[in-house]
């Protein structure tokens, strides 16, 4: 028994065990403080589905050897563009949702290919270059959202030019996945459990697709190119091409991820909203057990659960303990950025 416990601890790692124990402790505190555990559980389930695909986008980038994709805003912008075109075409419901995905994929493939070429030119500095590239494109598109010729009154300002900062999806495809096969059950002693089945199923389907791809011939070549480039070259594998493939896949998943996020959130946010989107996603997968060189789908599922669970439950617990004043936003920033700081130290350490 002691040996199995030691093996489990070695597999998870001490930092991850500490985070899991901290998460369990705040869950227990939430119960003792009388917080609505059913509502908090429902929020955690929704947040897992909302953010899961964005975290999943890190896997092909890490395995291809380019490291955590801090250039995720590139894929996010492609997804936002596909969503805007879907609205412009006056599509609603599932047709509008899937049209946004289908339209965004070609943009993401092209952007990911160009981005992959750039990363091949800056080997060894991918994370720094990716961060600056993502920031630069976000601010460049802040101009693009003003000059693009969209005409839908739902999106453009009533006076002047350009798209609105926030665009509602309420009349389009807001929560189409959340409401699909939605389960609403009353559990005695717990409360009302609401499971966004469609949202979670969509996330797990994409996880399964990535898992199957990584076990295909192309996926094994991609992992070999990222894990040991010299061995890959000796085996006849084109390392640069596989780095581009990983970047393209990451960008495509980022585009799909933001569409899933916005349909659950109910709004599109443009201009500077995508600026910091990569940091929580990177933090989540690293907390789940990934490193700058290794990542698995299981790391995505565990990481998004821990990260979103901590953000969702820790803030009400802290607010209940320190009730003086409105400190929810300050606590949110402390918790989120503290977790991201830990994750970034993991990247630098390469553990």
C-alpha positions as a Markdown table, in Angstrom:
| # | Residue | x | y | z |
|---|---|---|---|---|
| 1 | Unk | 0.0 | 0.0 | 0.0 |
| 2 | Unk | 2.8 | 2.4 | 0.9 |
| 3 | Unk | 4.5 | 1.6 | -2.4 |
| 4 | Unk | 1.4 | 2.4 | -4.4 |
| 5 | Unk | 1.0 | 5.6 | -2.6 |
| 6 | Unk | 4.6 | 6.6 | -3.3 |
| 7 | Unk | 4.1 | 5.7 | -7.0 |
| 8 | Unk | 1.0 | 7.9 | -7.1 |
| 9 | Unk | 2.8 | 10.8 | -5.5 |
| 10 | Unk | 5.7 | 10.4 | -7.9 |
| 11 | Unk | 3.3 | 10.3 | -10.8 |
| 12 | Unk | 1.3 | 13.4 | -9.8 |
| 13 | Unk | 4.2 | 15.3 | -8.3 |
| 14 | Unk | 4.3 | 17.2 | -5.0 |
| 15 | Unk | 3.1 | 20.6 | -6.4 |
| 16 | Unk | 0.0 | 18.9 | -8.0 |
| 17 | Unk | -0.8 | 17.0 | -4.8 |
| 18 | Unk | -0.7 | 20.3 | -2.9 |
| 19 | Unk | -3.1 | 22.0 | -5.4 |
| 20 | Unk | -5.5 | 19.0 | -5.2 |
| 21 | Unk | -5.4 | 19.0 | -1.4 |
| 22 | Unk | -6.0 | 22.8 | -1.4 |
| 23 | Unk | -8.9 | 22.4 | -3.8 |
| 24 | Unk | -10.4 | 19.7 | -1.6 |
| 25 | Unk | -10.0 | 21.9 | 1.5 |
| 26 | Unk | -11.8 | 24.9 | 0.0 |
| 27 | Unk | -14.6 | 22.5 | -1.1 |
| 28 | Unk | -14.9 | 21.4 | 2.5 |
| 29 | Unk | -14.8 | 25.0 | 3.7 |
| 30 | Unk | -17.6 | 25.9 | 1.3 |
| 31 | Unk | -19.8 | 23.3 | 2.8 |
| 32 | Unk | -19.1 | 24.4 | 6.4 |
| 33 | Unk | -19.7 | 28.0 | 5.5 |
| 34 | Unk | -23.1 | 27.2 | 4.1 |
| 35 | Unk | -22.4 | 28.3 | 0.5 |
| 36 | Unk | -24.7 | 27.0 | -2.2 |
| 37 | Unk | -22.7 | 23.9 | -3.2 |
| 38 | Unk | -25.2 | 23.0 | -5.9 |
| 39 | Unk | -24.8 | 26.4 | -7.6 |
| 40 | Unk | -21.0 | 26.3 | -7.3 |
| 41 | Unk | -20.9 | 22.7 | -8.8 |
| 42 | Unk | -23.0 | 23.8 | -11.7 |
| 43 | Unk | -20.7 | 26.7 | -12.4 |
| 44 | Unk | -17.7 | 24.5 | -12.3 |
| 45 | Unk | -19.2 | 22.1 | -14.8 |
| 46 | Unk | -20.1 | 25.0 | -17.2 |
| 47 | Unk | -16.6 | 26.5 | -16.9 |
| 48 | Unk | -15.0 | 23.2 | -17.7 |
| 49 | Unk | -16.9 | 22.9 | -21.0 |
| 50 | Unk | -16.4 | 26.6 | -21.8 |
| 51 | Unk | -12.6 | 26.6 | -21.3 |
| 52 | Unk | -11.7 | 23.0 | -22.1 |
| 53 | Unk | -11.2 | 23.3 | -25.8 |
| 54 | Unk | -8.9 | 26.4 | -25.4 |
| 55 | Unk | -6.8 | 24.3 | -23.0 |
| 56 | Unk | -6.8 | 21.3 | -25.4 |
| 57 | Unk | -5.3 | 23.6 | -28.0 |
| 58 | Unk | -2.0 | 23.5 | -26.0 |
| 59 | Unk | -1.5 | 19.8 | -26.6 |
| 60 | Unk | -0.4 | 19.7 | -30.2 |
| 61 | Unk | 1.8 | 22.8 | -29.8 |
| 62 | Unk | 3.6 | 21.4 | -26.8 |
| 63 | Unk | 4.1 | 17.9 | -28.4 |
| 64 | Unk | 5.4 | 19.4 | -31.7 |
| 65 | Unk | 8.2 | 21.1 | -29.8 |
| 66 | Unk | 7.1 | 24.7 | -30.0 |
| 67 | Unk | 6.1 | 24.8 | -26.3 |
| 68 | Unk | 2.9 | 26.2 | -24.7 |
| 69 | Unk | 1.1 | 28.2 | -27.3 |
| 70 | Unk | 1.1 | 31.8 | -26.0 |
| 71 | Unk | 0.1 | 32.9 | -29.5 |
| 72 | Unk | -3.4 | 31.4 | -28.8 |
| 73 | Unk | -5.0 | 34.9 | -29.6 |
| 74 | Unk | -4.3 | 34.2 | -33.3 |
| 75 | Unk | -6.7 | 31.2 | -33.2 |
| 76 | Unk | -9.2 | 33.1 | -31.1 |
| 77 | Unk | -9.3 | 35.9 | -33.6 |
| 78 | Unk | -10.0 | 33.4 | -36.4 |
| 79 | Unk | -12.9 | 32.0 | -34.3 |
| 80 | Unk | -14.3 | 35.4 | -33.7 |
| 81 | Unk | -14.1 | 36.3 | -37.4 |
| 82 | Unk | -16.0 | 33.1 | -38.2 |
| 83 | Unk | -18.6 | 33.9 | -35.7 |
| 84 | Unk | -19.1 | 37.4 | -37.1 |
| 85 | Unk | -19.5 | 36.1 | -40.6 |
| 86 | Unk | -22.1 | 33.6 | -39.3 |
| 87 | Unk | -24.0 | 36.4 | -37.8 |
| 88 | Unk | -23.7 | 38.5 | -41.0 |
| 89 | Unk | -25.2 | 35.5 | -42.9 |
| 90 | Unk | -28.2 | 35.7 | -40.5 |
| 91 | Unk | -27.7 | 32.1 | -39.2 |
| 92 | Unk | -29.1 | 31.0 | -35.9 |
| 93 | Unk | -29.1 | 27.9 | -33.7 |
| 94 | Unk | -26.9 | 24.9 | -34.5 |
| 95 | Unk | -26.5 | 25.9 | -38.2 |
| 96 | Unk | -25.1 | 29.3 | -37.0 |
| 97 | Unk | -22.8 | 27.6 | -34.5 |
| 98 | Unk | -21.4 | 25.0 | -36.8 |
| 99 | Unk | -21.2 | 27.5 | -39.7 |
| 100 | Unk | -19.0 | 29.7 | -37.4 |
| 101 | Unk | -16.7 | 26.7 | -36.8 |
| 102 | Unk | -16.5 | 25.7 | -40.5 |
| 103 | Unk | -15.8 | 29.3 | -41.6 |
| 104 | Unk | -13.2 | 29.8 | -39.0 |
| 105 | Unk | -11.2 | 26.7 | -39.8 |
| 106 | Unk | -9.7 | 27.9 | -43.2 |
| 107 | Unk | -8.7 | 31.2 | -41.6 |
| 108 | Unk | -7.1 | 29.3 | -38.7 |
| 109 | Unk | -5.2 | 26.9 | -41.0 |
| 110 | Unk | -3.7 | 29.8 | -43.0 |
| 111 | Unk | -2.8 | 31.8 | -39.9 |
| 112 | Unk | -1.4 | 28.7 | -38.2 |
| 113 | Unk | 0.7 | 27.9 | -41.2 |
| 114 | Unk | 2.2 | 31.4 | -41.3 |
| 115 | Unk | 2.6 | 31.4 | -37.6 |
| 116 | Unk | 4.4 | 28.0 | -37.7 |
| 117 | Unk | 6.8 | 29.3 | -40.3 |
| 118 | Unk | 7.6 | 32.2 | -38.0 |
| 119 | Unk | 8.2 | 29.8 | -35.0 |
| 120 | Unk | 10.6 | 27.7 | -37.1 |
| 121 | Unk | 12.7 | 30.8 | -37.7 |
| 122 | Unk | 13.0 | 31.6 | -33.9 |
| 123 | Unk | 13.7 | 28.1 | -32.4 |
| 124 | Unk | 14.5 | 28.4 | -28.8 |
| 125 | Unk | 12.5 | 31.6 | -28.2 |
| 126 | Unk | 9.1 | 30.4 | -29.2 |
| 127 | Unk | 7.2 | 31.4 | -26.1 |
| 128 | Unk | 8.5 | 34.9 | -26.0 |
| 129 | Unk | 7.9 | 35.4 | -29.8 |
| 130 | Unk | 4.5 | 33.8 | -29.5 |
| 131 | Unk | 3.5 | 36.2 | -26.7 |
| 132 | Unk | 4.5 | 39.3 | -28.7 |
| 133 | Unk | 3.0 | 38.0 | -31.9 |
| 134 | Unk | -0.4 | 37.4 | -30.1 |
| 135 | Unk | -0.3 | 40.8 | -28.5 |
| 136 | Unk | 0.6 | 42.5 | -31.9 |
| 137 | Unk | -2.2 | 40.7 | -33.8 |
| 138 | Unk | -4.8 | 41.6 | -31.2 |
| 139 | Unk | -4.0 | 45.3 | -31.4 |
| 140 | Unk | -3.8 | 45.1 | -35.2 |
| 141 | Unk | -7.2 | 43.5 | -35.4 |
| 142 | Unk | -8.5 | 46.4 | -33.1 |
| 143 | Unk | -8.1 | 48.4 | -36.3 |
| 144 | Unk | -9.5 | 45.6 | -38.4 |
| 145 | Unk | -12.7 | 45.4 | -36.4 |
| 146 | Unk | -13.3 | 49.1 | -37.3 |
| 147 | Unk | -12.7 | 49.0 | -41.0 |
| 148 | Unk | -14.2 | 45.6 | -41.9 |
| 149 | Unk | -17.4 | 45.9 | -44.0 |
| 150 | Unk | -19.9 | 44.2 | -41.8 |
| 151 | Unk | -23.5 | 45.5 | -42.1 |
| 152 | Unk | -25.5 | 43.6 | -39.5 |
| 153 | Unk | -27.2 | 46.1 | -37.1 |
| 154 | Unk | -26.6 | 43.6 | -34.3 |
| 155 | Unk | -22.8 | 44.1 | -34.7 |
| 156 | Unk | -22.1 | 47.6 | -36.0 |
| 157 | Unk | -22.3 | 50.9 | -34.0 |
| 158 | Unk | -25.6 | 52.7 | -34.8 |
| 159 | Unk | -23.5 | 55.9 | -35.3 |
| 160 | Unk | -20.1 | 55.9 | -36.9 |
| 161 | Unk | -18.1 | 53.0 | -38.2 |
| 162 | Unk | -16.8 | 49.7 | -36.8 |
| 163 | Unk | -18.1 | 46.8 | -34.8 |
| 164 | Unk | -19.3 | 47.0 | -31.2 |
| 165 | Unk | -17.0 | 46.0 | -28.3 |
| 166 | Unk | -19.6 | 43.4 | -27.1 |
| 167 | Unk | -22.0 | 41.6 | -29.3 |
| 168 | Unk | -24.9 | 39.5 | -27.9 |
| 169 | Unk | -25.5 | 36.0 | -29.2 |
| 170 | Unk | -28.9 | 35.8 | -27.5 |
| 171 | Unk | -30.8 | 35.7 | -30.8 |
| 172 | Unk | -28.2 | 33.5 | -32.5 |
| 173 | Unk | -26.7 | 30.5 | -30.9 |
| 174 | Unk | -26.2 | 31.4 | -27.2 |
| 175 | Unk | -26.0 | 28.2 | -25.1 |
| 176 | Unk | -26.9 | 25.8 | -27.9 |
| 177 | Unk | -24.5 | 23.3 | -26.5 |
| 178 | Unk | -25.3 | 24.0 | -22.9 |
| 179 | Unk | -29.0 | 23.2 | -23.5 |
| 180 | Unk | -28.4 | 20.1 | -25.6 |
| 181 | Unk | -29.3 | 17.0 | -23.6 |
| 182 | Unk | -29.4 | 19.2 | -20.5 |
| 183 | Unk | -29.8 | 17.3 | -17.2 |
| 184 | Unk | -31.7 | 19.0 | -14.4 |
| 185 | Unk | -32.0 | 16.9 | -11.3 |
| 186 | Unk | -32.9 | 17.5 | -7.7 |
| 187 | Unk | -30.6 | 15.6 | -5.3 |
| 188 | Unk | -31.7 | 15.4 | -1.6 |
| 189 | Unk | -29.2 | 17.0 | 0.7 |
| 190 | Unk | -27.4 | 18.7 | -2.2 |
| 191 | Unk | -29.8 | 20.8 | -4.2 |
| 192 | Unk | -30.4 | 21.2 | -7.9 |
| 193 | Unk | -27.7 | 19.7 | -10.2 |
| 194 | Unk | -27.6 | 21.2 | -13.7 |
| 195 | Unk | -25.3 | 19.3 | -16.1 |
| 196 | Unk | -24.6 | 21.0 | -19.5 |
| 197 | Unk | -24.4 | 17.6 | -21.2 |
| 198 | Unk | -24.0 | 18.8 | -24.7 |
| 199 | Unk | -21.2 | 21.2 | -23.8 |
| 200 | Unk | -19.3 | 18.5 | -22.0 |
| 201 | Unk | -19.9 | 15.9 | -24.7 |
| 202 | Unk | -18.6 | 18.3 | -27.3 |
| 203 | Unk | -15.4 | 18.9 | -25.3 |
| 204 | Unk | -14.8 | 15.2 | -24.7 |
| 205 | Unk | -15.4 | 14.4 | -28.4 |
| 206 | Unk | -12.7 | 16.8 | -29.3 |
| 207 | Unk | -10.4 | 15.3 | -26.6 |
| 208 | Unk | -11.1 | 11.9 | -28.1 |
| 209 | Unk | -10.2 | 13.1 | -31.6 |
| 210 | Unk | -6.9 | 14.6 | -30.4 |
| 211 | Unk | -6.2 | 11.4 | -28.4 |
| 212 | Unk | -6.8 | 9.3 | -31.5 |
| 213 | Unk | -4.7 | 11.6 | -33.7 |
| 214 | Unk | -1.8 | 11.4 | -31.3 |
| 215 | Unk | -1.8 | 7.6 | -31.7 |
| 216 | Unk | -1.9 | 7.7 | -35.5 |
| 217 | Unk | 1.2 | 7.6 | -37.7 |
| 218 | Unk | 1.1 | 11.4 | -38.1 |
| 219 | Unk | 0.6 | 12.0 | -34.4 |
| 220 | Unk | 3.5 | 9.7 | -33.5 |
| 221 | Unk | 5.7 | 11.6 | -36.0 |
| 222 | Unk | 4.7 | 14.9 | -34.5 |
| 223 | Unk | 5.5 | 13.7 | -31.0 |
| 224 | Unk | 8.9 | 12.3 | -32.1 |
| 225 | Unk | 9.8 | 15.6 | -33.8 |
| 226 | Unk | 9.0 | 17.5 | -30.6 |
| 227 | Unk | 10.6 | 15.0 | -28.2 |
| 228 | Unk | 13.9 | 14.2 | -30.0 |
| 229 | Unk | 14.5 | 16.3 | -33.1 |
| 230 | Unk | 17.8 | 14.6 | -33.9 |
| 231 | Unk | 16.3 | 11.1 | -33.7 |
| 232 | Unk | 13.4 | 12.3 | -35.8 |
| 233 | Unk | 15.8 | 13.6 | -38.5 |
| 234 | Unk | 17.7 | 10.3 | -38.5 |
| 235 | Unk | 14.4 | 8.5 | -38.9 |
| 236 | Unk | 13.4 | 10.6 | -41.9 |
| 237 | Unk | 10.9 | 12.8 | -40.2 |
| 238 | Unk | 10.7 | 16.4 | -41.3 |
| 239 | Unk | 10.9 | 18.3 | -37.9 |
| 240 | Unk | 10.0 | 21.7 | -39.3 |
| 241 | Unk | 6.9 | 20.4 | -41.1 |
| 242 | Unk | 5.7 | 18.7 | -37.9 |
| 243 | Unk | 6.2 | 21.8 | -35.9 |
| 244 | Unk | 4.0 | 23.6 | -38.5 |
| 245 | Unk | 1.4 | 20.9 | -38.3 |
| 246 | Unk | 1.3 | 21.2 | -34.5 |
| 247 | Unk | 0.9 | 24.9 | -34.7 |
| 248 | Unk | -1.9 | 24.7 | -37.2 |
| 249 | Unk | -3.8 | 22.2 | -35.1 |
| 250 | Unk | -3.3 | 24.4 | -32.0 |
| 251 | Unk | -4.6 | 27.4 | -33.9 |
| 252 | Unk | -7.6 | 25.5 | -35.3 |
| 253 | Unk | -8.5 | 24.2 | -31.8 |
| 254 | Unk | -8.1 | 27.8 | -30.5 |
| 255 | Unk | -10.6 | 29.0 | -33.1 |
| 256 | Unk | -13.1 | 26.3 | -32.2 |
| 257 | Unk | -12.5 | 26.9 | -28.5 |
| 258 | Unk | -13.4 | 30.5 | -28.5 |
| 259 | Unk | -16.6 | 29.7 | -30.4 |
| 260 | Unk | -17.5 | 27.2 | -27.8 |
| 261 | Unk | -16.7 | 29.7 | -25.1 |
| 262 | Unk | -18.7 | 32.5 | -26.6 |
| 263 | Unk | -21.8 | 30.4 | -27.2 |
| 264 | Unk | -21.7 | 29.4 | -23.5 |
| 265 | Unk | -21.0 | 33.0 | -22.4 |
| 266 | Unk | -23.6 | 34.5 | -24.6 |
| 267 | Unk | -21.5 | 37.3 | -25.9 |
| 268 | Unk | -18.7 | 38.1 | -28.3 |
| 269 | Unk | -16.0 | 40.4 | -27.0 |
| 270 | Unk | -13.7 | 42.1 | -29.6 |
| 271 | Unk | -10.8 | 44.5 | -29.6 |
| 272 | Unk | -8.5 | 43.9 | -26.6 |
| 273 | Unk | -10.6 | 41.1 | -25.0 |
| 274 | Unk | -8.5 | 38.2 | -26.5 |
| 275 | Unk | -5.2 | 39.8 | -25.3 |
| 276 | Unk | -4.6 | 37.5 | -22.2 |
| 277 | Unk | -6.6 | 34.5 | -23.3 |
| 278 | Unk | -3.5 | 32.3 | -23.6 |
| 279 | Unk | -2.3 | 32.6 | -20.0 |
| 280 | Unk | -5.2 | 30.8 | -18.2 |
| 281 | Unk | -5.1 | 28.1 | -20.8 |
| 282 | Unk | -1.4 | 27.6 | -20.4 |
| 283 | Unk | -1.7 | 27.6 | -16.6 |
| 284 | Unk | -4.5 | 25.1 | -16.6 |
| 285 | Unk | -2.6 | 22.4 | -18.7 |
| 286 | Unk | 0.6 | 22.9 | -16.7 |
| 287 | Unk | -1.3 | 22.5 | -13.4 |
| 288 | Unk | -2.9 | 19.4 | -14.9 |
| 289 | Unk | 0.6 | 17.7 | -15.1 |
| 290 | Unk | 2.0 | 18.9 | -18.5 |
| 291 | Unk | 5.4 | 20.4 | -18.9 |
| 292 | Unk | 6.9 | 22.6 | -21.6 |
| 293 | Unk | 7.8 | 19.4 | -23.6 |
| 294 | Unk | 5.2 | 16.8 | -22.6 |
| 295 | Unk | 1.4 | 17.0 | -22.6 |
| 296 | Unk | -1.5 | 14.5 | -22.7 |
| 297 | Unk | -5.2 | 14.8 | -23.0 |
| 298 | Unk | -5.5 | 13.7 | -19.4 |
| 299 | Unk | -3.5 | 16.8 | -18.3 |
| 300 | Unk | -6.1 | 18.9 | -20.1 |
| 301 | Unk | -9.1 | 17.4 | -18.3 |
| 302 | Unk | -7.4 | 17.4 | -14.8 |
| 303 | Unk | -6.0 | 20.9 | -15.4 |
| 304 | Unk | -9.1 | 22.6 | -16.5 |
| 305 | Unk | -11.0 | 21.0 | -13.6 |
| 306 | Unk | -8.5 | 22.2 | -11.0 |
| 307 | Unk | -8.0 | 25.7 | -12.5 |
| 308 | Unk | -11.7 | 26.5 | -13.0 |
| 309 | Unk | -12.7 | 24.8 | -9.8 |
| 310 | Unk | -10.3 | 26.9 | -7.8 |
| 311 | Unk | -11.4 | 30.1 | -9.4 |
| 312 | Unk | -15.1 | 29.3 | -9.0 |
| 313 | Unk | -15.1 | 28.1 | -5.4 |
| 314 | Unk | -12.1 | 29.9 | -3.8 |
| 315 | Unk | -13.6 | 33.4 | -4.4 |
| 316 | Unk | -16.9 | 32.8 | -2.6 |
| 317 | Unk | -15.1 | 31.1 | 0.3 |
| 318 | Unk | -12.7 | 34.0 | 0.7 |
| 319 | Unk | -15.5 | 36.5 | 0.4 |
| 320 | Unk | -17.4 | 34.7 | 3.2 |
| 321 | Unk | -14.3 | 34.7 | 5.5 |
| 322 | Unk | -13.5 | 38.3 | 4.8 |
| 323 | Unk | -16.9 | 39.9 | 4.4 |
| 324 | Unk | -15.7 | 43.5 | 4.9 |
| 325 | Unk | -16.0 | 45.4 | 1.6 |
| 326 | Unk | -16.3 | 44.2 | -2.0 |
| 327 | Unk | -13.0 | 42.3 | -2.6 |
| 328 | Unk | -14.2 | 39.7 | -5.1 |
| 329 | Unk | -12.4 | 41.3 | -8.1 |
| 330 | Unk | -9.1 | 41.7 | -6.1 |
| 331 | Unk | -9.4 | 38.1 | -4.9 |
| 332 | Unk | -10.1 | 36.8 | -8.4 |
| 333 | Unk | -7.0 | 38.5 | -9.6 |
| 334 | Unk | -4.9 | 37.2 | -6.7 |
| 335 | Unk | -6.1 | 33.6 | -7.2 |
| 336 | Unk | -5.9 | 33.6 | -11.0 |
| 337 | Unk | -2.5 | 35.3 | -11.3 |
| 338 | Unk | -1.1 | 33.3 | -8.4 |
| 339 | Unk | -2.0 | 30.1 | -10.3 |
| 340 | Unk | -0.6 | 31.5 | -13.5 |
| 341 | Unk | 2.6 | 32.5 | -11.8 |
| 342 | Unk | 3.1 | 28.9 | -10.5 |
| 343 | Unk | 2.4 | 27.6 | -14.0 |
| 344 | Unk | 4.9 | 30.0 | -15.6 |
| 345 | Unk | 7.6 | 28.9 | -13.1 |
| 346 | Unk | 6.9 | 25.4 | -14.3 |
| 347 | Unk | 7.5 | 26.5 | -17.9 |
| 348 | Unk | 10.8 | 28.2 | -17.1 |
| 349 | Unk | 11.9 | 25.2 | -15.0 |
| 350 | Unk | 10.9 | 22.8 | -17.7 |
| 351 | Unk | 9.8 | 20.3 | -15.1 |
